Amino acid sequence: MDYLFPERFTFLLNNSNMTYEQIAKELGLKSKGTISKYASGKVKKIELSMLVKISELFDVSPIWLLGFTDDMHYKIKK
């Protein structure tokens, strides 16, 4: 399976009304440079807590962000 996080994160960034600075602040990051690193794929392992923050900020499924489903709003059934 391909690592789709950078591609999907970039999609969210491009379709957001927020700046990189605003997104970094919302995610609790000190620098917008980290946003660029996530989008470019330079960060190969994303912390689970950050994955959850990103999915909550953009209202998408973390499972979708990682590429395990094509459904952006996938919910795990109990």
PDB file of N, CA, C and O in Angstrom:
ATOM      1  N   MET A   1       0.846  -1.175   0.000  1.00  0.00           N
ATOM      2  CA  MET A   1       0.000   0.000   0.000  1.00  0.00           C
ATOM      3  C   MET A   1       0.893   1.241   0.000  1.00  0.00           C
ATOM      4  O   MET A   1       1.878   1.314   0.735  1.00  0.00           O
ATOM      5  N   ASP A   2       0.538   2.192  -0.820  1.00  0.00           N
ATOM      6  CA  ASP A   2       1.275   3.453  -0.869  1.00  0.00           C
ATOM      7  C   ASP A   2       0.984   4.279   0.375  1.00  0.00           C
ATOM      8  O   ASP A   2      -0.097   4.202   0.958  1.00  0.00           O
ATOM      9  N   TYR A   3       1.974   5.069   0.763  1.00  0.00           N
ATOM     10  CA  TYR A   3       1.813   5.999   1.881  1.00  0.00           C
ATOM     11  C   TYR A   3       1.144   7.248   1.335  1.00  0.00           C
ATOM     12  O   TYR A   3       1.794   8.073   0.693  1.00  0.00           O
ATOM     13  N   LEU A   4      -0.153   7.394   1.585  1.00  0.00           N
ATOM     14  CA  LEU A   4      -0.944   8.468   0.988  1.00  0.00           C
ATOM     15  C   LEU A   4      -1.077   9.708   1.856  1.00  0.00           C
ATOM     16  O   LEU A   4      -1.658  10.701   1.419  1.00  0.00           O
ATOM     17  N   PHE A   5      -0.551   9.675   3.077  1.00  0.00           N
ATOM     18  CA  PHE A   5      -0.733  10.822   3.957  1.00  0.00           C
ATOM     19  C   PHE A   5      -0.293  12.142   3.328  1.00  0.00           C
ATOM     20  O   PHE A   5      -1.068  13.098   3.356  1.00  0.00           O
ATOM     21  N   PRO A   6       0.920  12.245   2.758  1.00  0.00           N
ATOM     22  CA  PRO A   6       1.326  13.544   2.191  1.00  0.00           C
ATOM     23  C   PRO A   6       0.371  14.056   1.110  1.00  0.00           C
ATOM     24  O   PRO A   6       0.037  15.240   1.076  1.00  0.00           O
ATOM     25  N   GLU A   7      -0.059  13.160   0.241  1.00  0.00           N
ATOM     26  CA  GLU A   7      -0.978  13.537  -0.840  1.00  0.00           C
ATOM     27  C   GLU A   7      -2.318  14.012  -0.284  1.00  0.00           C
ATOM     28  O   GLU A   7      -2.864  15.020  -0.734  1.00  0.00           O
ATOM     29  N   ARG A   8      -2.833  13.294   0.680  1.00  0.00           N
ATOM     30  CA  ARG A   8      -4.145  13.643   1.237  1.00  0.00           C
ATOM     31  C   ARG A   8      -4.061  14.883   2.123  1.00  0.00           C
ATOM     32  O   ARG A   8      -4.986  15.694   2.146  1.00  0.00           O
ATOM     33  N   PHE A   9      -2.972  15.030   2.841  1.00  0.00           N
ATOM     34  CA  PHE A   9      -2.783  16.232   3.650  1.00  0.00           C
ATOM     35  C   PHE A   9      -2.668  17.459   2.749  1.00  0.00           C
ATOM     36  O   PHE A   9      -3.232  18.510   3.055  1.00  0.00           O
ATOM     37  N   THR A  10      -1.947  17.329   1.650  1.00  0.00           N
ATOM     38  CA  THR A  10      -1.820  18.426   0.684  1.00  0.00           C
ATOM     39  C   THR A  10      -3.182  18.789   0.109  1.00  0.00           C
ATOM     40  O   THR A  10      -3.489  19.969  -0.058  1.00  0.00           O
ATOM     41  N   PHE A  11      -3.996  17.788  -0.193  1.00  0.00           N
ATOM     42  CA  PHE A  11      -5.351  18.030  -0.681  1.00  0.00           C
ATOM     43  C   PHE A  11      -6.132  18.881   0.324  1.00  0.00           C
ATOM     44  O   PHE A  11      -6.799  19.843  -0.057  1.00  0.00           O
ATOM     45  N   LEU A  12      -6.046  18.522   1.600  1.00  0.00           N
ATOM     46  CA  LEU A  12      -6.752  19.278   2.637  1.00  0.00           C
ATOM     47  C   LEU A  12      -6.231  20.706   2.731  1.00  0.00           C
ATOM     48  O   LEU A  12      -7.011  21.649   2.866  1.00  0.00           O
ATOM     49  N   LEU A  13      -4.922  20.863   2.660  1.00  0.00           N
ATOM     50  CA  LEU A  13      -4.325  22.204   2.713  1.00  0.00           C
ATOM     51  C   LEU A  13      -4.810  23.064   1.557  1.00  0.00           C
ATOM     52  O   LEU A  13      -5.166  24.227   1.745  1.00  0.00           O
ATOM     53  N   ASN A  14      -4.822  22.488   0.363  1.00  0.00           N
ATOM     54  CA  ASN A  14      -5.209  23.237  -0.835  1.00  0.00           C
ATOM     55  C   ASN A  14      -6.687  23.610  -0.853  1.00  0.00           C
ATOM     56  O   ASN A  14      -7.086  24.555  -1.533  1.00  0.00           O
ATOM     57  N   ASN A  15      -7.492  22.869  -0.109  1.00  0.00           N
ATOM     58  CA  ASN A  15      -8.926  23.134  -0.078  1.00  0.00           C
ATOM     59  C   ASN A  15      -9.369  23.802   1.221  1.00  0.00           C
ATOM     60  O   ASN A  15     -10.560  23.860   1.527  1.00  0.00           O
ATOM     61  N   SER A  16      -8.411  24.297   1.967  1.00  0.00           N
ATOM     62  CA  SER A  16      -8.694  24.966   3.230  1.00  0.00           C
ATOM     63  C   SER A  16      -8.684  26.475   3.039  1.00  0.00           C
ATOM     64  O   SER A  16      -7.999  26.998   2.159  1.00  0.00           O
ATOM     65  N   ASN A  17      -9.443  27.159   3.862  1.00  0.00           N
ATOM     66  CA  ASN A  17      -9.444  28.621   3.859  1.00  0.00           C
ATOM     67  C   ASN A  17      -8.421  29.182   4.842  1.00  0.00           C
ATOM     68  O   ASN A  17      -8.341  30.395   5.035  1.00  0.00           O
ATOM     69  N   MET A  18      -7.641  28.299   5.462  1.00  0.00           N
ATOM     70  CA  MET A  18      -6.663  28.722   6.456  1.00  0.00           C
ATOM     71  C   MET A  18      -5.264  28.805   5.845  1.00  0.00           C
ATOM     72  O   MET A  18      -4.948  28.102   4.885  1.00  0.00           O
ATOM     73  N   THR A  19      -4.445  29.666   6.414  1.00  0.00           N
ATOM     74  CA  THR A  19      -3.039  29.752   6.009  1.00  0.00           C
ATOM     75  C   THR A  19      -2.253  28.658   6.732  1.00  0.00           C
ATOM     76  O   THR A  19      -2.743  28.061   7.690  1.00  0.00           O
ATOM     77  N   TYR A  20      -1.038  28.403   6.268  1.00  0.00           N
ATOM     78  CA  TYR A  20      -0.175  27.439   6.950  1.00  0.00           C
ATOM     79  C   TYR A  20       0.065  27.874   8.397  1.00  0.00           C
ATOM     80  O   TYR A  20       0.122  27.040   9.300  1.00  0.00           O
ATOM     81  N   GLU A  21       0.203  29.174   8.608  1.00  0.00           N
ATOM     82  CA  GLU A  21       0.418  29.693   9.959  1.00  0.00           C
ATOM     83  C   GLU A  21      -0.776  29.380  10.861  1.00  0.00           C
ATOM     84  O   GLU A  21      -0.607  28.966  12.008  1.00  0.00           O
ATOM     85  N   GLN A  22      -1.980  29.581  10.332  1.00  0.00           N
ATOM     86  CA  GLN A  22      -3.191  29.299  11.107  1.00  0.00           C
ATOM     87  C   GLN A  22      -3.310  27.808  11.414  1.00  0.00           C
ATOM     88  O   GLN A  22      -3.664  27.418  12.527  1.00  0.00           O
ATOM     89  N   ILE A  23      -3.012  26.986  10.420  1.00  0.00           N
ATOM     90  CA  ILE A  23      -3.094  25.536  10.614  1.00  0.00           C
ATOM     91  C   ILE A  23      -2.075  25.091  11.655  1.00  0.00           C
ATOM     92  O   ILE A  23      -2.395  24.295  12.538  1.00  0.00           O
ATOM     93  N   ALA A  24      -0.858  25.598  11.554  1.00  0.00           N
ATOM     94  CA  ALA A  24       0.183  25.254  12.526  1.00  0.00           C
ATOM     95  C   ALA A  24      -0.262  25.625  13.940  1.00  0.00           C
ATOM     96  O   ALA A  24      -0.075  24.849  14.877  1.00  0.00           O
ATOM     97  N   LYS A  25      -0.842  26.795  14.088  1.00  0.00           N
ATOM     98  CA  LYS A  25      -1.315  27.246  15.401  1.00  0.00           C
ATOM     99  C   LYS A  25      -2.417  26.330  15.920  1.00  0.00           C
ATOM    100  O   LYS A  25      -2.396  25.931  17.084  1.00  0.00           O
ATOM    101  N   GLU A  26      -3.380  25.994  15.061  1.00  0.00           N
ATOM    102  CA  GLU A  26      -4.486  25.112  15.458  1.00  0.00           C
ATOM    103  C   GLU A  26      -3.982  23.732  15.886  1.00  0.00           C
ATOM    104  O   GLU A  26      -4.561  23.096  16.767  1.00  0.00           O
ATOM    105  N   LEU A  27      -2.899  23.277  15.254  1.00  0.00           N
ATOM    106  CA  LEU A  27      -2.353  21.956  15.556  1.00  0.00           C
ATOM    107  C   LEU A  27      -1.344  21.987  16.700  1.00  0.00           C
ATOM    108  O   LEU A  27      -0.837  20.946  17.116  1.00  0.00           O
ATOM    109  N   GLY A  28      -1.055  23.189  17.207  1.00  0.00           N
ATOM    110  CA  GLY A  28      -0.106  23.310  18.304  1.00  0.00           C
ATOM    111  C   GLY A  28       1.341  23.188  17.875  1.00  0.00           C
ATOM    112  O   GLY A  28       2.203  22.819  18.673  1.00  0.00           O
ATOM    113  N   LEU A  29       1.613  23.500  16.607  1.00  0.00           N
ATOM    114  CA  LEU A  29       2.979  23.436  16.083  1.00  0.00           C
ATOM    115  C   LEU A  29       3.638  24.800  16.203  1.00  0.00           C
ATOM    116  O   LEU A  29       2.969  25.829  16.109  1.00  0.00           O
ATOM    117  N   LYS A  30       4.943  24.807  16.408  1.00  0.00           N
ATOM    118  CA  LYS A  30       5.674  26.063  16.560  1.00  0.00           C
ATOM    119  C   LYS A  30       5.985  26.717  15.224  1.00  0.00           C
ATOM    120  O   LYS A  30       6.235  27.920  15.158  1.00  0.00           O
ATOM    121  N   SER A  31       5.970  25.922  14.160  1.00  0.00           N
ATOM    122  CA  SER A  31       6.409  26.443  12.866  1.00  0.00           C
ATOM    123  C   SER A  31       5.524  25.948  11.734  1.00  0.00           C
ATOM    124  O   SER A  31       5.065  24.806  11.740  1.00  0.00           O
ATOM    125  N   LYS A  32       5.291  26.828  10.758  1.00  0.00           N
ATOM    126  CA  LYS A  32       4.558  26.403   9.563  1.00  0.00           C
ATOM    127  C   LYS A  32       5.417  25.470   8.716  1.00  0.00           C
ATOM    128  O   LYS A  32       4.902  24.772   7.843  1.00  0.00           O
ATOM    129  N   GLY A  33       6.728  25.457   8.972  1.00  0.00           N
ATOM    130  CA  GLY A  33       7.630  24.566   8.241  1.00  0.00           C
ATOM    131  C   GLY A  33       7.284  23.101   8.442  1.00  0.00           C
ATOM    132  O   GLY A  33       7.482  22.282   7.545  1.00  0.00           O
ATOM    133  N   THR A  34       6.770  22.774   9.612  1.00  0.00           N
ATOM    134  CA  THR A  34       6.362  21.393   9.876  1.00  0.00           C
ATOM    135  C   THR A  34       5.210  21.001   8.968  1.00  0.00           C
ATOM    136  O   THR A  34       5.130  19.857   8.522  1.00  0.00           O
ATOM    137  N   ILE A  35       4.319  21.939   8.694  1.00  0.00           N
ATOM    138  CA  ILE A  35       3.203  21.687   7.776  1.00  0.00           C
ATOM    139  C   ILE A  35       3.766  21.312   6.407  1.00  0.00           C
ATOM    140  O   ILE A  35       3.311  20.352   5.786  1.00  0.00           O
ATOM    141  N   SER A  36       4.744  22.062   5.944  1.00  0.00           N
ATOM    142  CA  SER A  36       5.376  21.784   4.650  1.00  0.00           C
ATOM    143  C   SER A  36       6.054  20.419   4.644  1.00  0.00           C
ATOM    144  O   SER A  36       6.009  19.708   3.640  1.00  0.00           O
ATOM    145  N   LYS A  37       6.677  20.052   5.752  1.00  0.00           N
ATOM    146  CA  LYS A  37       7.342  18.745   5.841  1.00  0.00           C
ATOM    147  C   LYS A  37       6.328  17.609   5.772  1.00  0.00           C
ATOM    148  O   LYS A  37       6.576  16.597   5.116  1.00  0.00           O
ATOM    149  N   TYR A  38       5.190  17.768   6.442  1.00  0.00           N
ATOM    150  CA  TYR A  38       4.134  16.754   6.358  1.00  0.00           C
ATOM    151  C   TYR A  38       3.628  16.638   4.916  1.00  0.00           C
ATOM    152  O   TYR A  38       3.460  15.533   4.400  1.00  0.00           O
ATOM    153  N   ALA A  39       3.391  17.768   4.278  1.00  0.00           N
ATOM    154  CA  ALA A  39       2.836  17.777   2.919  1.00  0.00           C
ATOM    155  C   ALA A  39       3.811  17.213   1.893  1.00  0.00           C
ATOM    156  O   ALA A  39       3.393  16.595   0.914  1.00  0.00           O
ATOM    157  N   SER A  40       5.095  17.419   2.107  1.00  0.00           N
ATOM    158  CA  SER A  40       6.096  16.950   1.139  1.00  0.00           C
ATOM    159  C   SER A  40       6.477  15.493   1.349  1.00  0.00           C
ATOM    160  O   SER A  40       7.125  14.889   0.495  1.00  0.00           O
ATOM    161  N   GLY A  41       6.077  14.927   2.480  1.00  0.00           N
ATOM    162  CA  GLY A  41       6.427  13.542   2.770  1.00  0.00           C
ATOM    163  C   GLY A  41       7.764  13.395   3.462  1.00  0.00           C
ATOM    164  O   GLY A  41       8.246  12.276   3.640  1.00  0.00           O
ATOM    165  N   LYS A  42       8.375  14.507   3.859  1.00  0.00           N
ATOM    166  CA  LYS A  42       9.663  14.448   4.557  1.00  0.00           C
ATOM    167  C   LYS A  42       9.523  13.827   5.940  1.00  0.00           C
ATOM    168  O   LYS A  42      10.479  13.267   6.476  1.00  0.00           O
ATOM    169  N   VAL A  43       8.338  13.926   6.511  1.00  0.00           N
ATOM    170  CA  VAL A  43       8.058  13.269   7.788  1.00  0.00           C
ATOM    171  C   VAL A  43       7.428  11.923   7.452  1.00  0.00           C
ATOM    172  O   VAL A  43       6.311  11.864   6.939  1.00  0.00           O
ATOM    173  N   LYS A  44       8.148  10.848   7.741  1.00  0.00           N
ATOM    174  CA  LYS A  44       7.673   9.506   7.379  1.00  0.00           C
ATOM    175  C   LYS A  44       6.791   8.871   8.452  1.00  0.00           C
ATOM    176  O   LYS A  44       5.963   8.011   8.152  1.00  0.00           O
ATOM    177  N   LYS A  45       6.969   9.292   9.686  1.00  0.00           N
ATOM    178  CA  LYS A  45       6.174   8.735  10.786  1.00  0.00           C
ATOM    179  C   LYS A  45       5.492   9.879  11.518  1.00  0.00           C
ATOM    180  O   LYS A  45       6.146  10.720  12.135  1.00  0.00           O
ATOM    181  N   ILE A  46       4.196   9.897  11.441  1.00  0.00           N
ATOM    182  CA  ILE A  46       3.427  10.945  12.117  1.00  0.00           C
ATOM    183  C   ILE A  46       2.924  10.396  13.453  1.00  0.00           C
ATOM    184  O   ILE A  46       2.447   9.264  13.535  1.00  0.00           O
ATOM    185  N   GLU A  47       3.037  11.207  14.477  1.00  0.00           N
ATOM    186  CA  GLU A  47       2.550  10.809  15.801  1.00  0.00           C
ATOM    187  C   GLU A  47       1.031  10.607  15.745  1.00  0.00           C
ATOM    188  O   GLU A  47       0.322  11.338  15.053  1.00  0.00           O
ATOM    189  N   LEU A  48       0.553   9.618  16.475  1.00  0.00           N
ATOM    190  CA  LEU A  48      -0.882   9.339  16.509  1.00  0.00           C
ATOM    191  C   LEU A  48      -1.666  10.557  16.988  1.00  0.00           C
ATOM    192  O   LEU A  48      -2.725  10.871  16.445  1.00  0.00           O
ATOM    193  N   SER A  49      -1.149  11.236  17.998  1.00  0.00           N
ATOM    194  CA  SER A  49      -1.854  12.414  18.518  1.00  0.00           C
ATOM    195  C   SER A  49      -1.971  13.506  17.455  1.00  0.00           C
ATOM    196  O   SER A  49      -2.986  14.200  17.393  1.00  0.00           O
ATOM    197  N   MET A  50      -0.945  13.666  16.619  1.00  0.00           N
ATOM    198  CA  MET A  50      -0.994  14.667  15.549  1.00  0.00           C
ATOM    199  C   MET A  50      -1.969  14.225  14.462  1.00  0.00           C
ATOM    200  O   MET A  50      -2.701  15.050  13.915  1.00  0.00           O
ATOM    201  N   LEU A  51      -1.984  12.947  14.148  1.00  0.00           N
ATOM    202  CA  LEU A  51      -2.928  12.423  13.163  1.00  0.00           C
ATOM    203  C   LEU A  51      -4.363  12.711  13.603  1.00  0.00           C
ATOM    204  O   LEU A  51      -5.201  13.106  12.791  1.00  0.00           O
ATOM    205  N   VAL A  52      -4.637  12.514  14.877  1.00  0.00           N
ATOM    206  CA  VAL A  52      -5.974  12.779  15.415  1.00  0.00           C
ATOM    207  C   VAL A  52      -6.294  14.270  15.338  1.00  0.00           C
ATOM    208  O   VAL A  52      -7.400  14.641  14.944  1.00  0.00           O
ATOM    209  N   LYS A  53      -5.345  15.129  15.706  1.00  0.00           N
ATOM    210  CA  LYS A  53      -5.566  16.584  15.634  1.00  0.00           C
ATOM    211  C   LYS A  53      -5.873  17.025  14.207  1.00  0.00           C
ATOM    212  O   LYS A  53      -6.782  17.823  13.980  1.00  0.00           O
ATOM    213  N   ILE A  54      -5.112  16.503  13.246  1.00  0.00           N
ATOM    214  CA  ILE A  54      -5.321  16.867  11.840  1.00  0.00           C
ATOM    215  C   ILE A  54      -6.696  16.400  11.379  1.00  0.00           C
ATOM    216  O   ILE A  54      -7.422  17.147  10.723  1.00  0.00           O
ATOM    217  N   SER A  55      -7.054  15.166  11.721  1.00  0.00           N
ATOM    218  CA  SER A  55      -8.357  14.647  11.287  1.00  0.00           C
ATOM    219  C   SER A  55      -9.499  15.441  11.912  1.00  0.00           C
ATOM    220  O   SER A  55     -10.521  15.664  11.263  1.00  0.00           O
ATOM    221  N   GLU A  56      -9.342  15.867  13.153  1.00  0.00           N
ATOM    222  CA  GLU A  56     -10.382  16.673  13.802  1.00  0.00           C
ATOM    223  C   GLU A  56     -10.453  18.076  13.208  1.00  0.00           C
ATOM    224  O   GLU A  56     -11.545  18.605  13.001  1.00  0.00           O
ATOM    225  N   LEU A  57      -9.306  18.679  12.935  1.00  0.00           N
ATOM    226  CA  LEU A  57      -9.277  20.028  12.370  1.00  0.00           C
ATOM    227  C   LEU A  57      -9.978  20.081  11.017  1.00  0.00           C
ATOM    228  O   LEU A  57     -10.727  21.015  10.735  1.00  0.00           O
ATOM    229  N   PHE A  58      -9.730  19.073  10.183  1.00  0.00           N
ATOM    230  CA  PHE A  58     -10.288  19.062   8.831  1.00  0.00           C
ATOM    231  C   PHE A  58     -11.554  18.212   8.711  1.00  0.00           C
ATOM    232  O   PHE A  58     -12.115  18.082   7.623  1.00  0.00           O
ATOM    233  N   ASP A  59     -12.003  17.635   9.827  1.00  0.00           N
ATOM    234  CA  ASP A  59     -13.207  16.803   9.855  1.00  0.00           C
ATOM    235  C   ASP A  59     -13.139  15.669   8.835  1.00  0.00           C
ATOM    236  O   ASP A  59     -14.047  15.477   8.027  1.00  0.00           O
ATOM    237  N   VAL A  60     -12.036  14.923   8.898  1.00  0.00           N
ATOM    238  CA  VAL A  60     -11.869  13.744   8.048  1.00  0.00           C
ATOM    239  C   VAL A  60     -11.432  12.570   8.925  1.00  0.00           C
ATOM    240  O   VAL A  60     -11.012  12.752  10.068  1.00  0.00           O
ATOM    241  N   SER A  61     -11.535  11.392   8.380  1.00  0.00           N
ATOM    242  CA  SER A  61     -11.150  10.187   9.098  1.00  0.00           C
ATOM    243  C   SER A  61      -9.630  10.006   9.093  1.00  0.00           C
ATOM    244  O   SER A  61      -8.994  10.179   8.053  1.00  0.00           O
ATOM    245  N   PRO A  62      -9.043   9.661  10.239  1.00  0.00           N
ATOM    246  CA  PRO A  62      -7.615   9.359  10.243  1.00  0.00           C
ATOM    247  C   PRO A  62      -7.299   8.141   9.373  1.00  0.00           C
ATOM    248  O   PRO A  62      -6.200   8.026   8.830  1.00  0.00           O
ATOM    249  N   ILE A  63      -8.259   7.245   9.249  1.00  0.00           N
ATOM    250  CA  ILE A  63      -8.093   6.066   8.398  1.00  0.00           C
ATOM    251  C   ILE A  63      -7.955   6.498   6.940  1.00  0.00           C
ATOM    252  O   ILE A  63      -7.158   5.929   6.193  1.00  0.00           O
ATOM    253  N   TRP A  64      -8.729   7.500   6.537  1.00  0.00           N
ATOM    254  CA  TRP A  64      -8.621   8.053   5.179  1.00  0.00           C
ATOM    255  C   TRP A  64      -7.273   8.743   4.988  1.00  0.00           C
ATOM    256  O   TRP A  64      -6.622   8.561   3.960  1.00  0.00           O
ATOM    257  N   LEU A  65      -6.853   9.534   5.976  1.00  0.00           N
ATOM    258  CA  LEU A  65      -5.577  10.241   5.877  1.00  0.00           C
ATOM    259  C   LEU A  65      -4.420   9.283   5.615  1.00  0.00           C
ATOM    260  O   LEU A  65      -3.494   9.610   4.874  1.00  0.00           O
ATOM    261  N   LEU A  66      -4.474   8.114   6.219  1.00  0.00           N
ATOM    262  CA  LEU A  66      -3.395   7.140   6.058  1.00  0.00           C
ATOM    263  C   LEU A  66      -3.527   6.298   4.797  1.00  0.00           C
ATOM    264  O   LEU A  66      -2.601   5.573   4.434  1.00  0.00           O
ATOM    265  N   GLY A  67      -4.668   6.389   4.129  1.00  0.00           N
ATOM    266  CA  GLY A  67      -4.839   5.670   2.872  1.00  0.00           C
ATOM    267  C   GLY A  67      -5.487   4.308   2.980  1.00  0.00           C
ATOM    268  O   GLY A  67      -5.422   3.518   2.038  1.00  0.00           O
ATOM    269  N   PHE A  68      -6.113   4.014   4.111  1.00  0.00           N
ATOM    270  CA  PHE A  68      -6.749   2.713   4.285  1.00  0.00           C
ATOM    271  C   PHE A  68      -8.167   2.653   3.735  1.00  0.00           C
ATOM    272  O   PHE A  68      -8.749   1.572   3.640  1.00  0.00           O
ATOM    273  N   THR A  69      -8.727   3.796   3.374  1.00  0.00           N
ATOM    274  CA  THR A  69     -10.057   3.859   2.769  1.00  0.00           C
ATOM    275  C   THR A  69     -10.117   5.070   1.848  1.00  0.00           C
ATOM    276  O   THR A  69      -9.344   6.016   1.998  1.00  0.00           O
ATOM    277  N   ASP A  70     -11.036   5.032   0.899  1.00  0.00           N
ATOM    278  CA  ASP A  70     -11.248   6.173   0.012  1.00  0.00           C
ATOM    279  C   ASP A  70     -12.367   7.083   0.523  1.00  0.00           C
ATOM    280  O   ASP A  70     -12.647   8.123  -0.073  1.00  0.00           O
ATOM    281  N   ASP A  71     -13.000   6.689   1.623  1.00  0.00           N
ATOM    282  CA  ASP A  71     -14.090   7.456   2.224  1.00  0.00           C
ATOM    283  C   ASP A  71     -13.511   8.443   3.240  1.00  0.00           C
ATOM    284  O   ASP A  71     -13.034   8.038   4.301  1.00  0.00           O
ATOM    285  N   MET A  72     -13.554   9.736   2.914  1.00  0.00           N
ATOM    286  CA  MET A  72     -12.978  10.772   3.786  1.00  0.00           C
ATOM    287  C   MET A  72     -13.580  10.783   5.184  1.00  0.00           C
ATOM    288  O   MET A  72     -12.915  11.162   6.149  1.00  0.00           O
ATOM    289  N   HIS A  73     -14.826  10.371   5.291  1.00  0.00           N
ATOM    290  CA  HIS A  73     -15.535  10.464   6.566  1.00  0.00           C
ATOM    291  C   HIS A  73     -15.828   9.084   7.146  1.00  0.00           C
ATOM    292  O   HIS A  73     -16.805   8.899   7.871  1.00  0.00           O
ATOM    293  N   TYR A  74     -14.981   8.131   6.823  1.00  0.00           N
ATOM    294  CA  TYR A  74     -15.149   6.753   7.275  1.00  0.00           C
ATOM    295  C   TYR A  74     -15.218   6.683   8.798  1.00  0.00           C
ATOM    296  O   TYR A  74     -14.396   7.276   9.496  1.00  0.00           O
ATOM    297  N   LYS A  75     -16.182   5.972   9.288  1.00  0.00           N
ATOM    298  CA  LYS A  75     -16.334   5.750  10.729  1.00  0.00           C
ATOM    299  C   LYS A  75     -16.168   4.264  11.003  1.00  0.00           C
ATOM    300  O   LYS A  75     -16.730   3.429  10.294  1.00  0.00           O
ATOM    301  N   ILE A  76     -15.410   3.943  12.014  1.00  0.00           N
ATOM    302  CA  ILE A  76     -15.242   2.547  12.402  1.00  0.00           C
ATOM    303  C   ILE A  76     -16.514   2.106  13.113  1.00  0.00           C
ATOM    304  O   ILE A  76     -16.976   2.752  14.053  1.00  0.00           O
ATOM    305  N   LYS A  77     -17.067   0.996  12.647  1.00  0.00           N
ATOM    306  CA  LYS A  77     -18.306   0.483  13.235  1.00  0.00           C
ATOM    307  C   LYS A  77     -17.983  -0.360  14.449  1.00  0.00           C
ATOM    308  O   LYS A  77     -17.038  -1.149  14.453  1.00  0.00           O
ATOM    309  N   LYS A  78     -18.796  -0.173  15.484  1.00  0.00           N
ATOM    310  CA  LYS A  78     -18.599  -0.936  16.728  1.00  0.00           C
ATOM    311  C   LYS A  78     -19.286  -2.265  16.652  1.00  0.00           C
ATOM    312  O   LYS A  78     -19.231  -3.043  17.604  1.00  0.00           O
TER     313      LYS A  78
END
